[in-house]
Amino acid sequence: MRLTVVTFNYLKKYAQREIAKATGVSVYKPFQGRWRDVRKKRWYYDENRPWTDAAKAANAPMKRQHHRLLEPISNEDWSIFKGDRVEILTGTDKGKMGIVSCVIKERNWVFVEGLNCKYKWVNKSATSPGAMVKTEKPLSITTEVALVDPSDGKGSEVQWRFTEEGDKVRVSVRTGRIIPMSRVAEDETEDMVSRSGYIEQDCDTKEKELQKVTFKPILSTFDEDILKQLDIKDDRKRVQKYWY
């Protein structure tokens, strides 16, 4: 169980470590007699993950960033995932529908395949016409996209509700129909690993070991629990204690 917890939290700790390296500087505290890392600026999140070279280049020490305050969305309230079909509400592609290809929860962003794109000429010179590069731009999950209701094919607000069996599902506010999760979102884990394509390693904790119940809570003290497990009967009465 311990190995599984460490494995699941490894990517999160690795990302935090990479962010600290790029945004921190080591300074010496003479009174404390040691070196300490001090954060000098905030990390700028974009479509690149913190451990990639592109993200480190965007957060170079001498590069100035303009941070915008965003209303944070908790994981419990996040309603759009990778593989969902959404409708764009603003811009030149307003009214068009597409599939979510990337989600950046730190910025409340989603990227839609082939929509809301920016075109830019690269390598253009007097002797070469260059090439036009198409880049997908992010969309805000709160105001610029809406999840498509499969019952009528239109964008709708969604809410998280519970079924009679206790399952948490997304429900369209307009029609009351359940919007199922995409296969891509169900197959992808928090550390961006595909469950179907993952090959189990020898060091992995087995599923039957994870499901094994190793602790049963009981209303007894530690001493009473040990005596019960060892089948020891203790008829002695405890001395009454007084706390002042």
Secondary structure as UniProt FT lines:
FT   HELIX           2..23
FT   STRAND          24..29
FT   TURN            30..33
FT   STRAND          34..39
FT   TURN            50..51
FT   HELIX           53..58
FT   TURN            61..62
FT   TURN            75..77
FT   TURN            82..83
FT   STRAND          85..88
FT   TURN            92..95
FT   STRAND          97..104
FT   HELIX           105..107
FT   STRAND          109..112
FT   TURN            113..114
FT   STRAND          117..122
FT   STRAND          131..136
FT   STRAND          139..140
FT   TURN            141..144
FT   STRAND          145..149
FT   TURN            150..153
FT   STRAND          154..156
FT   STRAND          158..162
FT   TURN            164..165
FT   STRAND          168..172
FT   TURN            173..175
FT   STRAND          178..179
FT   HELIX           183..187
FT   TURN            190..191
FT   TURN            195..197
FT   TURN            202..203
FT   HELIX           207..211
FT   HELIX           222..229
FT   TURN            230..231
//
